[in-house]
Structure formats: C-alpha cells, structure tokens
Amino acid sequence: MTDETYNPWTVVNVVFHHLVEQGLHPELGDGGHPGEPAAALLRALGVQPTVEGDGRVHDNTRQQLADLRERMFGEP
C-alpha cells in the first residue's frame, strides 16, 4: 500500500469551509503567518505536512540565494 499525498492547503481549506458551514468563523495564526498553525491542524488530523506546501521554506530559500548572489557577485 502506498501513502496518499495531499496538498496541505486543500485539507485546511476543506476544514475551514466545514467550520464556516457550522456558523463558526475560523482564523489561523491570529492574523500572522498561518503556516505553523496550519501544520499543527494537519498533524491533528493525521496528515503529515510537507515543506513543499510551506511558503516560508520557499521564501527562505529565495532569500538565501539572493544573499549568496550579493556576496559572490555584488548583485542586490
């Protein structure tokens, strides 16, 4: 049996729509970046979040590459 894979934001979206249908007003991350609270929600549902779905990982990688370019080539 192979493991199923899910887009973690799809799962979070389904949960939020269900909560809204119940008359609730869910908010993730107290207005900050929702990545870690979303990951915690997924883990609570038995879904293992992956780094591919975490925009912070991509942002951090882009920043590291920009820093490296600046150090190596003097490009901002």
mmCIF file as gemmi writes it, N, C-alpha and C atoms, coordinates in Angstrom:
data_model
loop_
_atom_site.group_PDB
_atom_site.id
_atom_site.type_symbol
_atom_site.label_atom_id
_atom_site.label_alt_id
_atom_site.label_comp_id
_atom_site.label_asym_id
_atom_site.label_entity_id
_atom_site.label_seq_id
_atom_site.pdbx_PDB_ins_code
_atom_site.Cartn_x
_atom_site.Cartn_y
_atom_site.Cartn_z
_atom_site.occupancy
_atom_site.B_iso_or_equiv
_atom_site.pdbx_formal_charge
_atom_site.auth_seq_id
_atom_site.auth_asym_id
_atom_site.pdbx_PDB_model_num
ATOM 1 N N . MET Axp A 1 ? 0.834 -1.173 0 1 0 ? 1 A 1
ATOM 2 C CA . MET Axp A 1 ? 0 0 0 1 0 ? 1 A 1
ATOM 3 C C . MET Axp A 1 ? 0.886 1.246 0 1 0 ? 1 A 1
ATOM 4 N N . THR Axp A 2 ? 0.604 2.199 -0.868 1 0 ? 2 A 1
ATOM 5 C CA . THR Axp A 2 ? 1.371 3.434 -0.909 1 0 ? 2 A 1
ATOM 6 C C . THR Axp A 2 ? 0.678 4.504 -0.075 1 0 ? 2 A 1
ATOM 7 N N . ASP Axp A 3 ? 1.488 5.423 0.413 1 0 ? 3 A 1
ATOM 8 C CA . ASP Axp A 3 ? 0.936 6.534 1.186 1 0 ? 3 A 1
ATOM 9 C C . ASP Axp A 3 ? 0.215 7.499 0.259 1 0 ? 3 A 1
ATOM 10 N N . GLU Axp A 4 ? -0.91 8 0.714 1 0 ? 4 A 1
ATOM 11 C CA . GLU Axp A 4 ? -1.635 9.028 -0.017 1 0 ? 4 A 1
ATOM 12 C C . GLU Axp A 4 ? -0.916 10.362 0.196 1 0 ? 4 A 1
ATOM 13 N N . THR Axp A 5 ? -0.97 11.224 -0.783 1 0 ? 5 A 1
ATOM 14 C CA . THR Axp A 5 ? -0.429 12.562 -0.604 1 0 ? 5 A 1
ATOM 15 C C . THR Axp A 5 ? -1.555 13.568 -0.802 1 0 ? 5 A 1
ATOM 16 N N . TYR Axp A 6 ? -1.445 14.668 -0.104 1 0 ? 6 A 1
ATOM 17 C CA . TYR Axp A 6 ? -2.457 15.711 -0.149 1 0 ? 6 A 1
ATOM 18 C C . TYR Axp A 6 ? -1.773 17.058 -0.231 1 0 ? 6 A 1
ATOM 19 N N . ASN Axp A 7 ? -2.408 17.979 -0.91 1 0 ? 7 A 1
ATOM 20 C CA . ASN Axp A 7 ? -1.977 19.36 -0.819 1 0 ? 7 A 1
ATOM 21 C C . ASN Axp A 7 ? -2.465 19.83 0.545 1 0 ? 7 A 1
ATOM 22 N N . PRO Axp A 8 ? -1.559 20.219 1.442 1 0 ? 8 A 1
ATOM 23 C CA . PRO Axp A 8 ? -1.985 20.568 2.797 1 0 ? 8 A 1
ATOM 24 C C . PRO Axp A 8 ? -2.97 21.727 2.84 1 0 ? 8 A 1
ATOM 25 N N . TRP Axp A 9 ? -2.864 22.678 1.921 1 0 ? 9 A 1
ATOM 26 C CA . TRP Axp A 9 ? -3.797 23.801 1.938 1 0 ? 9 A 1
ATOM 27 C C . TRP Axp A 9 ? -5.188 23.365 1.511 1 0 ? 9 A 1
ATOM 28 N N . THR Axp A 10 ? -5.285 22.337 0.697 1 0 ? 10 A 1
ATOM 29 C CA . THR Axp A 10 ? -6.597 21.813 0.319 1 0 ? 10 A 1
ATOM 30 C C . THR Axp A 10 ? -7.288 21.246 1.548 1 0 ? 10 A 1
ATOM 31 N N . VAL Axp A 11 ? -6.546 20.519 2.369 1 0 ? 11 A 1
ATOM 32 C CA . VAL Axp A 11 ? -7.12 19.942 3.586 1 0 ? 11 A 1
ATOM 33 C C . VAL Axp A 11 ? -7.561 21.059 4.535 1 0 ? 11 A 1
ATOM 34 N N . VAL Axp A 12 ? -6.701 22.059 4.73 1 0 ? 12 A 1
ATOM 35 C CA . VAL Axp A 12 ? -7.048 23.179 5.609 1 0 ? 12 A 1
ATOM 36 C C . VAL Axp A 12 ? -8.289 23.887 5.069 1 0 ? 12 A 1
ATOM 37 N N . ASN Axp A 13 ? -8.35 24.085 3.757 1 0 ? 13 A 1
ATOM 38 C CA . ASN Axp A 13 ? -9.492 24.745 3.13 1 0 ? 13 A 1
ATOM 39 C C . ASN Axp A 13 ? -10.785 23.961 3.373 1 0 ? 13 A 1
ATOM 40 N N . VAL Axp A 14 ? -10.741 22.654 3.239 1 0 ? 14 A 1
ATOM 41 C CA . VAL Axp A 14 ? -11.924 21.82 3.475 1 0 ? 14 A 1
ATOM 42 C C . VAL Axp A 14 ? -12.389 21.958 4.924 1 0 ? 14 A 1
ATOM 43 N N . VAL Axp A 15 ? -11.446 21.914 5.846 1 0 ? 15 A 1
ATOM 44 C CA . VAL Axp A 15 ? -11.785 22.052 7.272 1 0 ? 15 A 1
ATOM 45 C C . VAL Axp A 15 ? -12.417 23.421 7.537 1 0 ? 15 A 1
ATOM 46 N N . PHE Axp A 16 ? -11.817 24.476 6.975 1 0 ? 16 A 1
ATOM 47 C CA . PHE Axp A 16 ? -12.354 25.815 7.202 1 0 ? 16 A 1
ATOM 48 C C . PHE Axp A 16 ? -13.753 25.962 6.619 1 0 ? 16 A 1
ATOM 49 N N . HIS Axp A 17 ? -13.979 25.438 5.424 1 0 ? 17 A 1
ATOM 50 C CA . HIS Axp A 17 ? -15.317 25.524 4.831 1 0 ? 17 A 1
ATOM 51 C C . HIS Axp A 17 ? -16.343 24.784 5.693 1 0 ? 17 A 1
ATOM 52 N N . HIS Axp A 18 ? -15.946 23.651 6.224 1 0 ? 18 A 1
ATOM 53 C CA . HIS Axp A 18 ? -16.846 22.902 7.105 1 0 ? 18 A 1
ATOM 54 C C . HIS Axp A 18 ? -17.178 23.725 8.355 1 0 ? 18 A 1
ATOM 55 N N . LEU Axp A 19 ? -16.178 24.352 8.949 1 0 ? 19 A 1
ATOM 56 C CA . LEU Axp A 19 ? -16.408 25.16 10.148 1 0 ? 19 A 1
ATOM 57 C C . LEU Axp A 19 ? -17.311 26.354 9.849 1 0 ? 19 A 1
ATOM 58 N N . VAL Axp A 20 ? -17.116 26.988 8.692 1 0 ? 20 A 1
ATOM 59 C CA . VAL Axp A 20 ? -17.966 28.119 8.297 1 0 ? 20 A 1
ATOM 60 C C . VAL Axp A 20 ? -19.402 27.654 8.111 1 0 ? 20 A 1
ATOM 61 N N . GLU Axp A 21 ? -19.584 26.476 7.501 1 0 ? 21 A 1
ATOM 62 C CA . GLU Axp A 21 ? -20.929 25.934 7.321 1 0 ? 21 A 1
ATOM 63 C C . GLU Axp A 21 ? -21.624 25.692 8.659 1 0 ? 21 A 1
ATOM 64 N N . GLN Axp A 22 ? -20.842 25.474 9.704 1 0 ? 22 A 1
ATOM 65 C CA . GLN Axp A 22 ? -21.391 25.259 11.034 1 0 ? 22 A 1
ATOM 66 C C . GLN Axp A 22 ? -21.637 26.579 11.769 1 0 ? 22 A 1
ATOM 67 N N . GLY Axp A 23 ? -21.394 27.694 11.087 1 0 ? 23 A 1
ATOM 68 C CA . GLY Axp A 23 ? -21.624 29.005 11.687 1 0 ? 23 A 1
ATOM 69 C C . GLY Axp A 23 ? -20.444 29.565 12.446 1 0 ? 23 A 1
ATOM 70 N N . LEU Axp A 24 ? -19.298 28.939 12.334 1 0 ? 24 A 1
ATOM 71 C CA . LEU Axp A 24 ? -18.107 29.413 13.034 1 0 ? 24 A 1
ATOM 72 C C . LEU Axp A 24 ? -17.294 30.324 12.124 1 0 ? 24 A 1
ATOM 73 N N . HIS Axp A 25 ? -16.369 31.05 12.715 1 0 ? 25 A 1
ATOM 74 C CA . HIS Axp A 25 ? -15.525 31.977 11.963 1 0 ? 25 A 1
ATOM 75 C C . HIS Axp A 25 ? -14.057 31.668 12.277 1 0 ? 25 A 1
ATOM 76 N N . PRO Axp A 26 ? -13.517 30.622 11.653 1 0 ? 26 A 1
ATOM 77 C CA . PRO Axp A 26 ? -12.15 30.207 11.979 1 0 ? 26 A 1
ATOM 78 C C . PRO Axp A 26 ? -11.109 31.219 11.508 1 0 ? 26 A 1
ATOM 79 N N . GLU Axp A 27 ? -10.047 31.318 12.278 1 0 ? 27 A 1
ATOM 80 C CA . GLU Axp A 27 ? -8.905 32.148 11.922 1 0 ? 27 A 1
ATOM 81 C C . GLU Axp A 27 ? -7.663 31.357 12.279 1 0 ? 27 A 1
ATOM 82 N N . LEU Axp A 28 ? -6.691 31.408 11.43 1 0 ? 28 A 1
ATOM 83 C CA . LEU Axp A 28 ? -5.481 30.621 11.628 1 0 ? 28 A 1
ATOM 84 C C . LEU Axp A 28 ? -4.301 31.544 11.865 1 0 ? 28 A 1
ATOM 85 N N . GLY Axp A 29 ? -3.622 31.382 12.965 1 0 ? 29 A 1
ATOM 86 C CA . GLY Axp A 29 ? -2.405 32.124 13.22 1 0 ? 29 A 1
ATOM 87 C C . GLY Axp A 29 ? -2.599 33.506 13.804 1 0 ? 29 A 1
ATOM 88 N N . ASP Axp A 30 ? -3.746 33.81 14.336 1 0 ? 30 A 1
ATOM 89 C CA . ASP Axp A 30 ? -4.005 35.111 14.968 1 0 ? 30 A 1
ATOM 90 C C . ASP Axp A 30 ? -3.597 36.277 14.071 1 0 ? 30 A 1
ATOM 91 N N . GLY Axp A 31 ? -3.846 36.148 12.774 1 0 ? 31 A 1
ATOM 92 C CA . GLY Axp A 31 ? -3.545 37.229 11.841 1 0 ? 31 A 1
ATOM 93 C C . GLY Axp A 31 ? -2.112 37.242 11.349 1 0 ? 31 A 1
ATOM 94 N N . GLY Axp A 32 ? -1.254 36.38 11.891 1 0 ? 32 A 1
ATOM 95 C CA . GLY Axp A 32 ? 0.133 36.29 11.422 1 0 ? 32 A 1
ATOM 96 C C . GLY Axp A 32 ? 0.25 35.249 10.326 1 0 ? 32 A 1
ATOM 97 N N . HIS Axp A 33 ? 1.443 34.754 10.125 1 0 ? 33 A 1
ATOM 98 C CA . HIS Axp A 33 ? 1.658 33.736 9.103 1 0 ? 33 A 1
ATOM 99 C C . HIS Axp A 33 ? 0.957 32.451 9.537 1 0 ? 33 A 1
ATOM 100 N N . PRO Axp A 34 ? 0.111 31.885 8.685 1 0 ? 34 A 1
ATOM 101 C CA . PRO Axp A 34 ? -0.686 30.724 9.068 1 0 ? 34 A 1
ATOM 102 C C . PRO Axp A 34 ? 0.034 29.388 8.935 1 0 ? 34 A 1
ATOM 103 N N . GLY Axp A 35 ? 1.287 29.393 8.492 1 0 ? 35 A 1
ATOM 104 C CA . GLY Axp A 35 ? 1.979 28.136 8.2 1 0 ? 35 A 1
ATOM 105 C C . GLY Axp A 35 ? 2.047 27.154 9.357 1 0 ? 35 A 1
ATOM 106 N N . GLU Axp A 36 ? 2.554 27.587 10.483 1 0 ? 36 A 1
ATOM 107 C CA . GLU Axp A 36 ? 2.712 26.66 11.612 1 0 ? 36 A 1
ATOM 108 C C . GLU Axp A 36 ? 1.374 26.241 12.2 1 0 ? 36 A 1
ATOM 109 N N . PRO Axp A 37 ? 0.41 27.167 12.414 1 0 ? 37 A 1
ATOM 110 C CA . PRO Axp A 37 ? -0.904 26.716 12.892 1 0 ? 37 A 1
ATOM 111 C C . PRO Axp A 37 ? -1.582 25.756 11.904 1 0 ? 37 A 1
ATOM 112 N N . ALA Axp A 38 ? -1.402 25.988 10.602 1 0 ? 38 A 1
ATOM 113 C CA . ALA Axp A 38 ? -1.979 25.08 9.603 1 0 ? 38 A 1
ATOM 114 C C . ALA Axp A 38 ? -1.321 23.714 9.69 1 0 ? 38 A 1
ATOM 115 N N . ALA Axp A 39 ? -0.006 23.689 9.873 1 0 ? 39 A 1
ATOM 116 C CA . ALA Axp A 39 ? 0.704 22.419 10.009 1 0 ? 39 A 1
ATOM 117 C C . ALA Axp A 39 ? 0.234 21.67 11.253 1 0 ? 39 A 1
ATOM 118 N N . ALA Axp A 40 ? 0.016 22.402 12.35 1 0 ? 40 A 1
ATOM 119 C CA . ALA Axp A 40 ? -0.483 21.768 13.575 1 0 ? 40 A 1
ATOM 120 C C . ALA Axp A 40 ? -1.875 21.187 13.355 1 0 ? 40 A 1
ATOM 121 N N . LEU Axp A 41 ? -2.725 21.916 12.636 1 0 ? 41 A 1
ATOM 122 C CA . LEU Axp A 41 ? -4.062 21.412 12.322 1 0 ? 41 A 1
ATOM 123 C C . LEU Axp A 41 ? -3.966 20.133 11.489 1 0 ? 41 A 1
ATOM 124 N N . LEU Axp A 42 ? -3.103 20.148 10.489 1 0 ? 42 A 1
ATOM 125 C CA . LEU Axp A 42 ? -2.944 18.955 9.648 1 0 ? 42 A 1
ATOM 126 C C . LEU Axp A 42 ? -2.459 17.759 10.463 1 0 ? 42 A 1
ATOM 127 N N . ARG Axp A 43 ? -1.464 17.984 11.324 1 0 ? 43 A 1
ATOM 128 C CA . ARG Axp A 43 ? -0.957 16.879 12.149 1 0 ? 43 A 1
ATOM 129 C C . ARG Axp A 43 ? -2.059 16.339 13.065 1 0 ? 43 A 1
ATOM 130 N N . ALA Axp A 44 ? -2.899 17.237 13.597 1 0 ? 44 A 1
ATOM 131 C CA . ALA Axp A 44 ? -4.008 16.797 14.454 1 0 ? 44 A 1
ATOM 132 C C . ALA Axp A 44 ? -5.001 15.938 13.68 1 0 ? 44 A 1
ATOM 133 N N . LEU Axp A 45 ? -5.087 16.171 12.374 1 0 ? 45 A 1
ATOM 134 C CA . LEU Axp A 45 ? -5.986 15.378 11.523 1 0 ? 45 A 1
ATOM 135 C C . LEU Axp A 45 ? -5.31 14.13 10.971 1 0 ? 45 A 1
ATOM 136 N N . GLY Axp A 46 ? -4.058 13.923 11.351 1 0 ? 46 A 1
ATOM 137 C CA . GLY Axp A 46 ? -3.341 12.734 10.884 1 0 ? 46 A 1
ATOM 138 C C . GLY Axp A 46 ? -2.698 12.899 9.511 1 0 ? 46 A 1
ATOM 139 N N . VAL Axp A 47 ? -2.576 14.148 9.05 1 0 ? 47 A 1
ATOM 140 C CA . VAL Axp A 47 ? -1.939 14.425 7.759 1 0 ? 47 A 1
ATOM 141 C C . VAL Axp A 47 ? -0.572 15.025 8.045 1 0 ? 47 A 1
ATOM 142 N N . GLN Axp A 48 ? 0.459 14.427 7.465 1 0 ? 48 A 1
ATOM 143 C CA . GLN Axp A 48 ? 1.813 14.938 7.673 1 0 ? 48 A 1
ATOM 144 C C . GLN Axp A 48 ? 2.093 16.042 6.656 1 0 ? 48 A 1
ATOM 145 N N . PRO Axp A 49 ? 2.225 17.298 7.118 1 0 ? 49 A 1
ATOM 146 C CA . PRO Axp A 49 ? 2.523 18.382 6.182 1 0 ? 49 A 1
ATOM 147 C C . PRO Axp A 49 ? 3.934 18.227 5.615 1 0 ? 49 A 1
ATOM 148 N N . THR Axp A 50 ? 4.119 18.719 4.399 1 0 ? 50 A 1
ATOM 149 C CA . THR Axp A 50 ? 5.432 18.66 3.764 1 0 ? 50 A 1
ATOM 150 C C . THR Axp A 50 ? 5.933 20.063 3.515 1 0 ? 50 A 1
ATOM 151 N N . VAL Axp A 51 ? 7.236 20.186 3.354 1 0 ? 51 A 1
ATOM 152 C CA . VAL Axp A 51 ? 7.818 21.506 3.146 1 0 ? 51 A 1
ATOM 153 C C . VAL Axp A 51 ? 7.4 22.11 1.813 1 0 ? 51 A 1
ATOM 154 N N . GLU Axp A 52 ? 6.998 21.279 0.838 1 0 ? 52 A 1
ATOM 155 C CA . GLU Axp A 52 ? 6.592 21.817 -0.458 1 0 ? 52 A 1
ATOM 156 C C . GLU Axp A 52 ? 5.398 22.758 -0.32 1 0 ? 52 A 1
ATOM 157 N N . GLY Axp A 53 ? 4.565 22.514 0.689 1 0 ? 53 A 1
ATOM 158 C CA . GLY Axp A 53 ? 3.381 23.34 0.866 1 0 ? 53 A 1
ATOM 159 C C . GLY Axp A 53 ? 3.597 24.546 1.758 1 0 ? 53 A 1
ATOM 160 N N . ASP Axp A 54 ? 4.806 24.722 2.246 1 0 ? 54 A 1
ATOM 161 C CA . ASP Axp A 54 ? 5.093 25.804 3.178 1 0 ? 54 A 1
ATOM 162 C C . ASP Axp A 54 ? 5.808 26.937 2.455 1 0 ? 54 A 1
ATOM 163 N N . GLY Axp A 55 ? 5.107 28.034 2.223 1 0 ? 55 A 1
ATOM 164 C CA . GLY Axp A 55 ? 5.677 29.175 1.518 1 0 ? 55 A 1
ATOM 165 C C . GLY Axp A 55 ? 6.874 29.775 2.219 1 0 ? 55 A 1
ATOM 166 N N . ARG Axp A 56 ? 6.95 29.614 3.547 1 0 ? 56 A 1
ATOM 167 C CA . ARG Axp A 56 ? 8.086 30.165 4.283 1 0 ? 56 A 1
ATOM 168 C C . ARG Axp A 56 ? 9.383 29.503 3.852 1 0 ? 56 A 1
ATOM 169 N N . VAL Axp A 57 ? 9.33 28.201 3.537 1 0 ? 57 A 1
ATOM 170 C CA . VAL Axp A 57 ? 10.529 27.49 3.093 1 0 ? 57 A 1
ATOM 171 C C . VAL Axp A 57 ? 11.01 28.079 1.772 1 0 ? 57 A 1
ATOM 172 N N . HIS Axp A 58 ? 10.078 28.319 0.844 1 0 ? 58 A 1
ATOM 173 C CA . HIS Axp A 58 ? 10.439 28.886 -0.448 1 0 ? 58 A 1
ATOM 174 C C . HIS Axp A 58 ? 10.969 30.317 -0.281 1 0 ? 58 A 1
ATOM 175 N N . ASP Axp A 59 ? 10.333 31.097 0.575 1 0 ? 59 A 1
ATOM 176 C CA . ASP Axp A 59 ? 10.792 32.466 0.814 1 0 ? 59 A 1
ATOM 177 C C . ASP Axp A 59 ? 12.195 32.469 1.4 1 0 ? 59 A 1
ATOM 178 N N . ASN Axp A 60 ? 12.448 31.576 2.342 1 0 ? 60 A 1
ATOM 179 C CA . ASN Axp A 60 ? 13.763 31.479 2.97 1 0 ? 60 A 1
ATOM 180 C C . ASN Axp A 60 ? 14.813 31.075 1.938 1 0 ? 60 A 1
ATOM 181 N N . THR Axp A 61 ? 14.476 30.12 1.07 1 0 ? 61 A 1
ATOM 182 C CA . THR Axp A 61 ? 15.409 29.682 0.034 1 0 ? 61 A 1
ATOM 183 C C . THR Axp A 61 ? 15.728 30.834 -0.914 1 0 ? 61 A 1
ATOM 184 N N . ARG Axp A 62 ? 14.693 31.574 -1.337 1 0 ? 62 A 1
ATOM 185 C CA . ARG Axp A 62 ? 14.912 32.732 -2.221 1 0 ? 62 A 1
ATOM 186 C C . ARG Axp A 62 ? 15.832 33.755 -1.555 1 0 ? 62 A 1
ATOM 187 N N . GLN Axp A 63 ? 15.611 34 -0.271 1 0 ? 63 A 1
ATOM 188 C CA . GLN Axp A 63 ? 16.447 34.974 0.435 1 0 ? 63 A 1
ATOM 189 C C . GLN Axp A 63 ? 17.884 34.48 0.544 1 0 ? 63 A 1
ATOM 190 N N . GLN Axp A 64 ? 18.08 33.214 0.83 1 0 ? 64 A 1
ATOM 191 C CA . GLN Axp A 64 ? 19.435 32.667 0.908 1 0 ? 64 A 1
ATOM 192 C C . GLN Axp A 64 ? 20.154 32.78 -0.434 1 0 ? 64 A 1
ATOM 193 N N . LEU Axp A 65 ? 19.437 32.516 -1.527 1 0 ? 65 A 1
ATOM 194 C CA . LEU Axp A 65 ? 20.038 32.649 -2.851 1 0 ? 65 A 1
ATOM 195 C C . LEU Axp A 65 ? 20.379 34.102 -3.165 1 0 ? 65 A 1
ATOM 196 N N . ALA Axp A 66 ? 19.488 35.022 -2.796 1 0 ? 66 A 1
ATOM 197 C CA . ALA Axp A 66 ? 19.76 36.445 -3.011 1 0 ? 66 A 1
ATOM 198 C C . ALA Axp A 66 ? 20.986 36.885 -2.215 1 0 ? 66 A 1
ATOM 199 N N . ASP Axp A 67 ? 21.099 36.432 -0.966 1 0 ? 67 A 1
ATOM 200 C CA . ASP Axp A 67 ? 22.259 36.765 -0.139 1 0 ? 67 A 1
ATOM 201 C C . ASP Axp A 67 ? 23.54 36.213 -0.749 1 0 ? 67 A 1
ATOM 202 N N . LEU Axp A 68 ? 23.48 35 -1.251 1 0 ? 68 A 1
ATOM 203 C CA . LEU Axp A 68 ? 24.641 34.367 -1.872 1 0 ? 68 A 1
ATOM 204 C C . LEU Axp A 68 ? 25.067 35.124 -3.14 1 0 ? 68 A 1
ATOM 205 N N . ARG Axp A 69 ? 24.06 35.503 -3.976 1 0 ? 69 A 1
ATOM 206 C CA . ARG Axp A 69 ? 24.382 36.278 -5.185 1 0 ? 69 A 1
ATOM 207 C C . ARG Axp A 69 ? 25.05 37.598 -4.836 1 0 ? 69 A 1
ATOM 208 N N . GLU Axp A 70 ? 24.529 38.238 -3.789 1 0 ? 70 A 1
ATOM 209 C CA . GLU Axp A 70 ? 25.096 39.516 -3.391 1 0 ? 70 A 1
ATOM 210 C C . GLU Axp A 70 ? 26.546 39.344 -2.917 1 0 ? 70 A 1
ATOM 211 N N . ARG Axp A 71 ? 26.812 38.313 -2.137 1 0 ? 71 A 1
ATOM 212 C CA . ARG Axp A 71 ? 28.17 38.077 -1.634 1 0 ? 71 A 1
ATOM 213 C C . ARG Axp A 71 ? 29.125 37.702 -2.766 1 0 ? 71 A 1
ATOM 214 N N . MET Axp A 72 ? 28.663 36.859 -3.692 1 0 ? 72 A 1
ATOM 215 C CA . MET Axp A 72 ? 29.533 36.345 -4.75 1 0 ? 72 A 1
ATOM 216 C C . MET Axp A 72 ? 29.707 37.326 -5.908 1 0 ? 72 A 1
ATOM 217 N N . PHE Axp A 73 ? 28.646 38.025 -6.273 1 0 ? 73 A 1
ATOM 218 C CA . PHE Axp A 73 ? 28.682 38.839 -7.49 1 0 ? 73 A 1
ATOM 219 C C . PHE Axp A 73 ? 28.389 40.319 -7.232 1 0 ? 73 A 1
ATOM 220 N N . GLY Axp A 74 ? 28.082 40.677 -6 1 0 ? 74 A 1
ATOM 221 C CA . GLY Axp A 74 ? 27.761 42.06 -5.688 1 0 ? 74 A 1
ATOM 222 C C . GLY Axp A 74 ? 26.409 42.492 -6.239 1 0 ? 74 A 1
ATOM 223 N N . GLU Axp A 75 ? 25.555 41.523 -6.567 1 0 ? 75 A 1
ATOM 224 C CA . GLU Axp A 75 ? 24.215 41.844 -7.096 1 0 ? 75 A 1
ATOM 225 C C . GLU Axp A 75 ? 23.214 41.908 -5.954 1 0 ? 75 A 1
ATOM 226 N N . PRO Axp A 76 ? 22.44 42.987 -5.893 1 0 ? 76 A 1
ATOM 227 C CA . PRO Axp A 76 ? 21.414 43.068 -4.834 1 0 ? 76 A 1
ATOM 228 C C . PRO Axp A 76 ? 20.245 42.169 -5.114 1 0 ? 76 A 1
